[in-house]
Amino acid sequence: MAAGTSVYGDWLTTVALLVLLYRVTHSPFGPALYMLARVAPRLVGPFPGGALADRFGPARIAAACAVLQGILTAAIVAFADLDVIWAIYVAVALAQFLSSAAQPCYSALIPRVTTPAGLGRIQGTYSALNSSSILVSPAAGALLLTWVAPQALIVADAISFLVAAGLLTTLMRVGPASGPISGRMTAGIPIVMRDPMLRLLAAAYITNSAAVTTLQAVLVVAAAGRFGHDTLVGWLYASVGAGSLLGTLPVIRRTPVRVAAQSIVAGTALELVPLAAFTFVTSLPLAMALLFVSGMGATLYQTRGAVGLQQRTSRELVGRTTAVVRFSGFLGMVLGAIAAVSLVQPLGWESTVLIVCAVGGALLFVTALSEGRNPG
């Protein structure tokens, strides 16, 4: 409930700020720079967040992050009203650092409140909340932005963080793991490097996150230029959310006995190919269908990968092992945001997305091929 509450509000702010900054700057550079500010700080957060979760308890750290995110999100409204655009980017960067620190905490909570047989159901439900937020919040934002200013949606996000913090305080009894705690913040790296499935999962997070972030950075431009209005970006995001929600069902219904690398490869391909195809379509329903399929593929490999990680990792190291995978995803986001900022002006958004998808697909193919030859 805490994760779902905060992420619903977060997607409202994402849509609101994309529209706000596009309207203020009258350029695709404004939303692209926002995506860079949104993802670059996430590189810093996972490792300290995972280490603190393992040492002091994940609920306590996640609640503290939520409170601070709520304060920073409220500050964005003040900066927007004062037209201090640079301060919006700073507040976004700080809030996203805290968001990335909280992510390993949520993953570390799951195996502490359920049995191994229930990992799939709980992980699937957690992912379903995230997926449904992408379905509901952007669509709600698209509707509401025709009636209210973007700042109103950002206020709702600030409130959602405070509600999430309150919910997390009820889980304070779920404290640190009972086993011995290694002092190394990077203790999860050797675990990922030794396991073929986890290595492939980390690579998939890098390549696909880069492609997704690049498209996110220019999606409002596509909505305005190709489909007629900037607020249609909410419906495009909602299509991703609908597909993501459907992708959670297999894991909710049955926890995989052991997650194989092949399922990670299939899911990543199912996400990446429709993203590339999106650049060619001119029909809004077809564009939404492609994003629907892409969202389904993303959730399929991410939920299975999360269950596989929790199955393979001792409880006292789940936070830091999750941090490695999350770091990989955030690294991909940064690369995608840099590509968008660097290439969208000279090449256009279509070519930018295609280049990132092609490079990511090639890297993923090489990684999968090497894992097949050297299973570890």
N, C-alpha and C positions, 0 to 999 in steps of 0.2 A: 504493500500500500504506500509506503514511504517513497520507494523508487518510482512507482507509477505516478504519484502526485507530483513529484518534482519534475519528471520528464514530460508530463502533459504541459506544465507551465513553460518548460524550456523550449518546446516546439512552438508555442505561441510567440515567445520572444524571437525565435529564429525567423519566423515568417514576418513578424512585425518589423524587425530591424532590417531585413533584406529590402522590404518595401520602403521603409523610412529612408535608408541610406541611398537607395536608387533615386528616390524623389528629390533628395537634397542635393546629391552630387550630379544628377543627370548624366551618369556615366556608368558603364559596367565595372569601372575600376573601384567604385565605392563598395558594392557588394563583394567583389573579389577580395579587397583589402579586409573587409569584415571577416570573411572566411579564414584569412590568414591569421588575424588576431584571435579568432575563435579556436583554431587548432594548434598554433605554434606553442602556446604555454602548456598544452596537454602533454608534451614530451617530458616535462619536468615532474609532473605530479604522480605518476603511477608508482615509482619505486619508493619514495618516502611514504606514500599512502598505504601501500601494501605492507611495508615494514611496521608502520605504526599500528595497522589493523592487527597484524599477527602478535604484536607485543602488548598492546593496551586494550584490544577488543574492537571489532569492526563497527559495532553500533555507535560507540562513543565517538570515533573519528568521523564517521559518516554524518552524525548529527552536528558536530562542530562545523564541518564543511558546509552543510546545508544552511546553517544560520548565517555564516559569512557570505554565502552566495546570495541569500535573500537581501542582505544589506547592499551589496554591490549592484544587484539588479535594480533595486529602488533608486540607486544613485544614477543609473542610466537615464531614468525618466527626467530627473533634474537637469542632467547635461543636455538632453534633447530639447527641453523647454528653453534652455539658455543658448541653444545653437552652438554648444562647445563640442564640436564633432570629434576632435582628437581625444577628448576625455571619455567619450563613449567607447572608443577602441581600447583604451587602457582598462576601463571597468570590465569590458568583455574579456580581455586577456586574463585579468586576475580571477574572475569568476570561473573561467574555463580551467585554470590551473587547479582550483579547488574541486571542480567537477571530475577532473582526471584522477585526483587523489582519492576521491570517494569511490570510484569504480571498483578497485580491488576489494574494498570493504564489503560491498554488496555480494560479490562472488564468494568471499570468505565466510559470510554469514550462512550461505545455503547449506553446506555440508555439516554445519553445527546445529541445524534445527531440523534435520531430516535424516532418514536412514539411507544407505547406498541405493536401495531399490526405489526410493522416492526422489532421487536426484533429477531424473528426467521430468517428472511432473512439476517439481518446484522450479527447475531451471526453465522449463517450457512456459510456465505461468509467468515467471519474471520477464522472459523475452516477449510474451504476448502482451504484457502491459506496455513495454517499450514500443512494440509494433503498433498496438492500437493507438498509442499517443501520436504516432506519425500519421495514422489514418484520421483521427478525430481532430486533433489540434490544428493542423494546417487547414483542413476544410472549414473548421469553425473560424479560423483566422481570415480565410478568404471571404467568408460571409460577413463577419463583423467589421472588417476593414472598409467595407462600403458604407458603414454607419458611424464608426468611431475612429478616433486617431490611433496610430500604432502605440502610443504611450499607454493607452488603457490596457492593452494586452500585456505590456511589460509589467505593469502594476500587478496584474493577476499572477504573473510568473513569480514576482517577489513574494507574494502571499503564499504561493504553493511551496516554496522552499521552507518557509517557517512552519507550515503544516507538516511537511515531511520531517523536519527536525523534531517536532513534538511526537510524531509516531515512532521515530527511532529511539527516543528516550525510553519507550516501553520495552525495548530489547536490551537494555543495559545489563541484564543478568547474563546475557550471552557474552561472556568475557573472553579473555585471551585463551588460546589453546592450552591444554594441560601439559603437553609435552615440552621438552627443552626447546628453547628458541635460539636459533643461530643469530648472531649479531649482524651478519652481513645483509645489507639492503639488497644486494644483487644475488641472493642465494637461489633464486628461481632460474637464473640463466643456465646453469649446468643441467638442470632438470629438462628444460626445453631443448637444449642442444643434444642431449642423449637420446631423445625420443623422436622417431621419424614423423609420427603424426603431429606432435607438437611443433616440430620444425616447419612442417608444411603449413600448419595453421598460422604460425607467425608470419610466414611468407605471404599467405593469402590475405592476412590483415593488412600488410604493407601495400600490396598491389591493388587490391580492390578498394581500400580506403582512399588511395590516391585518385582513382578514377571517380569514385563517388563524390569526393570533396571538390574535384574539378568541376563536375557537373553541377553540384550545389552552388558553387560560386557564380555560375552563369545562368542558373535556372530561371531567375527572375528576368534576365535579359531575353531568354528564349520565350518565356511566357508573354512578355510584352511585344517582342518583335515578330514572333512566328505565329502566336496563337491569339493576339489581339489585346491583352490587358495584363498589367503586372500582377494583379491580385489572383490570376489563374495559377500562380506558383503554388498557392495553397492546395489546389486540386491535384497538381502534379505530385506534391509531397504525400497527399492522402493516398494516391495510388500505390506509392511505395509501401505505405503503412498497411494497406489492405493485403498486399502480397506477403508482407512480413508476418502478418497475423496468421495467414493460412499456413505459412511455413513452420509455425510452432507446433502444429497439431501432431505430427508424427512423434515428436519427442514427448509431448504431454501424454499421449496414449500409451507409450511403452518406452521405458528407459533402455537404451541400447546396452547389451551385455558388454560389449567393448567397441569403441568407436574406431573405425578403420580409416586409413588415409584416403581411400578411394571416395568416401562420402564427402570429404573435405574438397577434393578436386572437383567432383560433380557440382557441388553447391557454388563454388567460386566461379566456375564457368557459366552456370545459370545466372549468376548476378552480372558478370562482366559483359557478356555478349549483347544483351539487350541495351546496356548503356551505350555501347558503340552504335547500335542500330537506331537509337533515339535521335542521333544527329541528322538522320536522313528523312525523318517523317515530317509531314506537314499537317497531319490530321490530329486534333487534340485527343479523340478517343483512342487512336492507335498509339499515340505517345503515352497515354495513361496505361494502356495495356502492357507496353514494354516495361514501364517502370514497375508495374504490378509483378511481372515475372521476375524482374531483377530483385525486388524486395523479398520475394519468396526464396530465391536462391541464397540471398545473404543470410536469412534467418536459419535456413537448413544447415549451412555449414557452421554458423556461429553457435547455435544451440548445441549441436552435436559436439563441436569442439570444446565448449564449456563443460559438458558432461564428461568428455574424455579426459580433460585436464583434472577435474575433481576426482575421477576414478584413479588416476595415475599418481596423485600427489598427496602426501601426508597432510593432515589437517593443519599442522603448525606452519606449513609452507604454502598453503593455497593462495594467500594474499600476495606473496611475493612472486609466485609463479604466474598468477593472473596478471601481475604488473608487467611481466615480460611481454605477454600477448597484447595487453592494452597499449604498451609502449610501441609495439610494432604497428598497431592500428593508427596511433597518433602520429608516428613517423610518416606513414603513408598519407595521412591527412595534410601534414605540413608540406610534403612534396607536391601533393595535388594543388594546394593553395598557392604555392610558389609558382607552379606551372600556370595556374589561372592568371595570377597577377602579371607574370612575365609575357605570356603568349596571347592573351585574349585581345589586346589592342592591335598588335601587328597581324595576327593570323585569323581572328574571329573565333567565336565560341565553338563552332562546329569542329574546326580543325584542331583546336586545343583539346577538346574532349577525345577526339579520335586518336590523337598522338599518345595521350596518357593511357588510354585503353589498350592500344597496340603494344606499347612498351611494357605495361603491366602484364598483359597476356603472355608476352614472350618470356618474361622473367618467371612467371608462374609455371609455364610449360617446361622450362629448363630445370626448375626446382623439382617438379614432379618427376621428371625423367631421371634426375640424379638420385632421388629417393628410391625409385624403382630399381635402380641398379645397385644401390647401396642401402639396404633396408635398416642398417644400424644394429 
